[in-house]
Structures are given as structure tokens and as C-alpha cells.
Amino acid sequence: MKVSSLIKFFSSSLMFALLCLPLSGLISFEANAATKNGDVIKIGVAGAHSGDLIQYGMPSYNAAKVIVEQINAKGGINGKKLVIVDGDDQCKPELATNVATKLVSEGVDVVMGHICSGATKAALPIYAEQKIIAISPSATNPDLTQSGQFPYFFRTIASDDMQAKLGVELALDKLGAKNIVILHDKGDYGKTYAEYAKKFIEESGRGKVVLFEGITPGQVDYGAVIQKVRSANVDAIIFGGYHPEASKLVQQMRKKRMQTPFISEDGIKIDAFLKLAGKDAEGVYATGLKDHSQEKLYAETLAAHKKMFGTDPGNYYFEAYSAMMALINAIEKTGGTDSAKIMEVLHNDYIETPLGKIRFTKAGDAEGVEFKMYQVKNGKYTEVK
């Protein structure tokens, strides 16, 4: 074959191969090329986007989609389009480190997430090493902000010590409990809440913790620990953990005709708990964020979700939307993605969000965000006044 024919053959083959590339590969190549040219801003969105705790993660992921679509429709930020980089950690610390490494390797500029406290704690050192800011809508472990270990971390939710204080005040003051059982799921989120509850009870001098015990998440039968609770003749149960375990505990307690008040945290103040526990959820107490439905941006944000997804949003949607707003506002004001400059805006400048007007303390907590106590009445959570 002549040289000219060979050149023609290889040129045709190369063109055919390019045409046969998957569209997703071409899009990925285009996004990577654009990033190198500084044409996009990459936002990592990390959380439980699959698995048993997906109810905690997808509303936040949806919030990111809604606001990114809105911003890009207006031309982006300073002419740069926003790109979401997905990070599904299933709320598992061991997966969260992999997700954080992946997001860093893909060149994210900022991160909205993670969702669960344990996963967040595992991921933060990786972001800190690269000086990447992460804002969580739902990670409540106090140490994430109070320890001083994570200067690049912020959150739009209050911490577990606040939740534990509300739970203990309810048990001691409203319910008049004297003997209290505290159970937890052994995780960073649930155990920390339980430890704070124990501390507050002991400091009060008005109540006694008669049992403090961890349970194994995913276990089918909690009969052994329930028998311990029953034998202790307690006045209230405080539980730290997520809705799958809480629903099983409540159902198995009620099956044994135990009507002991059950108090927990925002991990069970979700529709998934009400569905799993069914009629046995009636009377259960749980802390949750203050109702912000009267805030002027709340209705607008709610409508945006309904327009895109056709449904009401789940838990942490408004907190995630507010986190995204705070990040985008800081990027717009600073004209770039320099972490030091973004942090200065986050700490000093108020921004109007669905949670109200917020800015962040030196530690990284959102000012003015607080928890309230709720109780299940007629199948719905109602604020305890």
C-alpha cells in the first residue's frame, strides 16, 4: 500500500473511532478540558446517594441540582458554568475517604457535604490538606466545629449537644423522668448525642442513667436490649442514631406493650421513620430544625424543587440549598475560588437564605440556626410548645 493510501486509511480509522466514542466520554473530556481552561467551577456534592440512608442524602443532592440549574441559566458565575461532581459515600466513613480522594483528584473547587457525621469526619482531613472548603447541611457532631481541627469546615445545621440538651430538658422537666435509659448506634452521630445526654442528666442532679448501651445497626431483633430496658422499669428512653434502628426499637417495644416515652434526635425526624414505624411512631419525640416556612425565600425554594422534581423535598433540602447559596455568594463576591477569600466572606457577610439571614461563626457554625422539639401526633411531627 502506498504511503498516501496508508495516511488516508489511518485518518479514516481515527475519525471512525472518535465517532464511536460514548457520548458520556466526550462530555467528560469536554468538562475536563474546560476545567483546565478555567471555564467551569466544580462543586463536589457528597453524601448518601444510595443505600439504606439515601433519604438523608438525596434531598441535598437535589438542592444542588436546583440551584446549579438556576445559576447556569443566568450565565453562571462571572461567566463560568457550575458543574456538579457526584460523591456517593452511603453515609459510610470508609467510603467517604474514597469519595473525598476522588473529588480532590477531579479538581473540585468547593464541596457541599458530607451528610452524616461519621462520613464527614472521615473526609475532612483530605479536604483540609488541599485547603478545600466543605459545607454540610446535616453533620451535627459537635467536634466538627468545636474541636478546631477542621478550619475549612462549615455547616448550616446546629450541633448534637444542643439536641441532647433539648431531649434531656424534655425528659426531666416535661415528662418528670427520674430513671432514664440511653441507647445509641455506636456511630459518631448517635453515640456523641447519647454521651451529651448522659452528661446533661448527670449534671442536672435530678435524674439517673440506669442503662447506657450501644446497639448494632442492621440487626433484625433488639429483644435482648429491650428486655434490659423493661427490667429497669424506666421513665424515658433516649436514643442516638438513625431511623432504621429507631423504628425497629419502637415497634418491638410496642409489641411488648411498653409505652415508655421514646426521645431521639433529627436522625429520626423524617418521613421514612414515620413510614417504617407506622402506628408505633405515635407519641415519639424527636428534635428537628426550627420551622422556617415563614422565611421569604422558603416558598420560592420549595417551588423550585417541585418544578424540577414534581414532589416535596425531603429532610435537609433547605439546609443544603442554604449551604449552596452561601458558597455561591462567596465565590461571586470574591471573583474566584480562593479558599481564604471565600472563608472571609462566609465568616463576615450575612446572606438571605431559606433558613433566614445567616453567616458563620469563627468555628464554622451558622448563626441563628437552632433545634426545636417535635412529637408525632396523628402520624405527623408537631412542634412541642
N, C-alpha and C positions, 0 to 999 in steps of 0.2 A: 504494500500500500504506500502511495506517495505521502511525503511529509504534509502537504496541503490537505490531503484527504484525512490523515490522522488528526490534524488540528481541527478540521471540521467535525470529525466523529466525536472527539473528546468534548468539544464545545457543546454539541447537541446533547451528549450524555449528561454533562453537568447541568444544563438547563432542565432536562427531564427530571434529574434527581432533585433539583430545587423545587420544581413544581409538585413533586410527590411528597415534599416535607409536610408533616401535620401542621394544620393551621396554628395550633397551640404553640408549636415550636417556633414558628415565625413570630408570633405575638410576643413570646418570651424573649426572643432575640432582639426584637424591636424595643421592648421595655428596657433590656439590659443596655442596649446601645444608647437609648435616651438617657438612662441614668448616668452613664459615663459622660454624656454631653451636658449634664446638669439640667435636663429638660423636665424632670419629674421630681416629686417629693414622695419618698417611700414611707408609708406608715405601717409598722407591724401591728397586727391585731391578734393578740394571743389569748387563748382560753380554751374552755371545753366546747369544742365544736362538734364533738361526737362522744359517744359513751354514756355512762349512767348519769352524769351530771351535766348533760347537754343543755338542760333547762336553765342553767346558770350562765352558760357561755354564749348561746346563740342570740339572745336579745342584744347583747353588747356588740356582737359582730354585725347584727342588723343595723344598729345605731351608726356604726362606722360606715356601712354601705350607704345609708340615707344621707349622711352629711357629706360624704365624698362626692356623691352624685350631684348634690346641690352646689357644692363649691366648683366642681368641674364644669357644670352647666353655665357658670358665670365666668368661665375662663381660667379657673384655678387660682393659685396664689402667686401674685407677681408674674403671671404668665406661665407658671409651671403647674401641670396637672398633678393631682394626687393619685397615688397607686397604693392599693391595699396589698400587703403581703401576709397571707394567712399563716397562723401558727397554732395548730391544734394540739394542746397538751393534755386533753381529757381530765384536767384538774389533778394530774399526777406529777409529783415533783421530779421523778426520774425521767419523764417525758419533757418536762418543762425546760430542763437543761439542754436537751437536744433541740428543742424549739428555739430557745434563746440563741444558741450557737448558729442555727440555720438563719435566723433573722439577721444576726450580725453579719454573717457571710454574704447575705443577699443585699447588704448595704442599706438597711433601713435607717431613716433619719431620726425617728422617734417611735415609741411603742405605746399603744393603748392596750393595757392588760398588765399582768395576767389577771385571772378571775378569782381563783381560790388562793388562800393564804399560803399553804404549803408550796404550791407551784410557784407562786410569786417569789417567795423567799429563796427558792432554789435557783430561779432565773436571774435575780437582781445582781449578783456578783459579776455575771457575764456582761450585763449591760454597763455596770459601773466601770469595768475595766476599759470599755470603749467610750465612756462618758456619754452614754445614750440615755435620754430621759424616758422613763416609763410612768404612765399614769394609770392606776387601776380604779375601776368603778365599784369594786366589791371586796377587795382583800382587806380584811378587818383586823388582822393580827397587830396588836399594839407595837411590837418591836420593829415593825417595818418602818415606822416613822420615829418612834420614841428612843430607839437604841442609838441613833446617829450613824449606823453602819451603811445606810443607803441614801446618800445625799442627792442622788438623781431620781429618787422615787417620790411620787405624789399620789394622792387618792381623793376621790370625790365621795367618800363614804366615811362615817365615823368608825371608831375602833371598838374592839371587843370589851375593853374594860368598861366602856360606857354602857354596853348592852348588859354586861354582868351586873353592874350596879342597879340598873332598872329591874332586872329579874329578881335580885335579892330584895330590893325595896318592896316589890310586889308580894313576894313570899312572906316577908316579915310584917310589913305594915298593913297590907290589904287583906291577906289571907290569914294572918296571925299564926304562921307556921313556926313551930319550935324545933321539931326534928325533920331534917331535910336530907334527901339523897341526891348526890350529884353523879351523873353518868356522863361519859364522853366517848368519842370515837377514836381516841388516841392520836388524832392528827393535829397539825399546828393550829388549825382553826378551832376545832371543838375542844381540845384539851386546854388551850390557852383560856378560852371563855370559862371553862369549868374551874380552872385554877383561880381565876379572878373572883368567881362566885364564892368559892371556898374562903378566899382571903377576906372578902367583904362580910361574909357571915360571921367568921371568927372575930373580926374586928368590931362587929356590932355588939357582941356580948349578949345578944338576945336570941340567938339560935344555935343549933348544934348540927354539924355534918355527921350523920350516923353511918354513912357509906359513901365512899369516893372511889369509883371504879370505872375502868375502861372496857368497852365492848369491841368486838371485832366487826368492822364493816363488811357487809355482804353476807353475814351469817343468816341462815334461814330462821333459826329458833333462838330466841333470847330467854327461854324459860328459866334457865339457871339463875340469871341475874334478877329476873322478875320475882323469883321465889325469895331471893335475898331481900328485895325491896319490901315484899309482902310481909316477911317475917319481922322486919324492922319497925313496922307499924308507924310509918312516916306521915307527915302532914303535907309534904310537897316534894316533887321531883324536878330537878333542874338538869337539862340535857344540853350538852355541847356537841354539835355535829350537823349532818345534812339530812335531807328529807327521807331518803330511802330507809335509814335506820330508825329515824323518829317515827315514821308511820308504822313500822313493824312493832316497835315497842308499845306504842299506844294501842294498836289493835290487839296485841297479845295481853296487855294489861286489862283492857275492857272485857276480853273474853273470859278472864278470871274474875270479872266483876269488881275490878279495882277502879275506883273513881278518884283516885289521888290526883290533885291538880298537877298538870304537866306544863312546865315552863321551859322555853327554849329561845333561840336567837333567830336572826334573819335568814339563816340557812333553811328554816322550815316555813318561813312566811312566803310561800309561793303556791301557785295553783296546783303544782304537781303533788305537794303534800296533801292538799285537800282531796285530790282525786284518789291517791293511794290509800289514805286513811279512811276515806268515806265518812260515814256517820260517826265513826270513832274519833274523828278530829274535833267534834263539837266540844267546846269548853277549853280547848288547848290555848295556851298563851304563847306569844312569840313577839320579840322585838322586831321593829322594822323602821325604815327611814320615815321621817316626818312627811305628812301628806303635803305635796307641793302643787296639787292640782289647781290652786288659785293663782299660781305664778303666771305672768303674762305670756311667757314662752312655752308653757306646758302644753296648752291646747294646740299650738302650732306644731310642736314637735310630735305630739300624738297623731295629728292629722297626716304628717309626713310619713309616718310608719304605715298607717292604714292605706295610704295612697300606693306605696310601694309593695306592701305585702298582703294587704286586704284583711289584716287582723289587728287586734290589740297587741301591744308589745308585752313581753314578759318582764321578769324582775331584772333590775339594773340597767334597763334600756335608757332611762332618763339620766342616770348617773354616768353611763358610757357616753351618751350624747354630750353631756356637760364636759366630760373629760376631753372629748374630741374638740369641742368648741374652745376650750382653754388652750389646747395645743395649737390649733389653727390660728387663734387670735395672737398668740405669742410669735408664731412664725411670720405672720403678716406684719406685726409691729416691728420686728427685728430685721425683716427683709431677708431672712435666711434661716439656716438650721443649726447655727452655733449654739451649743447646749448652754454655755454660760449666759448668753444673752437671753435665751428663752427662759431660763430659770429666773432671771431678774424680773422679767415680766410676770411670770407665774406668781412670784412672791409679792410683788408690789402693786400690780394693776388689777382692779376689780373688773369682772366681766359678767354680763347679764346672761343667765343660763336658765334651763327649766327648773333648776333647784334654787333659783333666786340669784342674787348678786354674790359672787364668790371670788376669793383669791386664796392663796395658800400660805400657811404659816411657814416659819423657817424650817420646821420639821417636815413639812410636806402635806399636812392635813388641810382640808378645805374648811375655811372659816364659816361658821353658821350652819353647818350640816350636823344634824342630830338624829337620835333614835327616839321612837315612841313605843309604848307597849300596846299590843293588839290582842284580841281574843276572838276565837272562832264562834260566831253566833249565826245560826240558821245557814250554816255552810259557807259563811264568808268571814273574813277578818274585819273586825270592827275596833276602832281605837278605844282603849280603856281611858276614860277621862279621870 
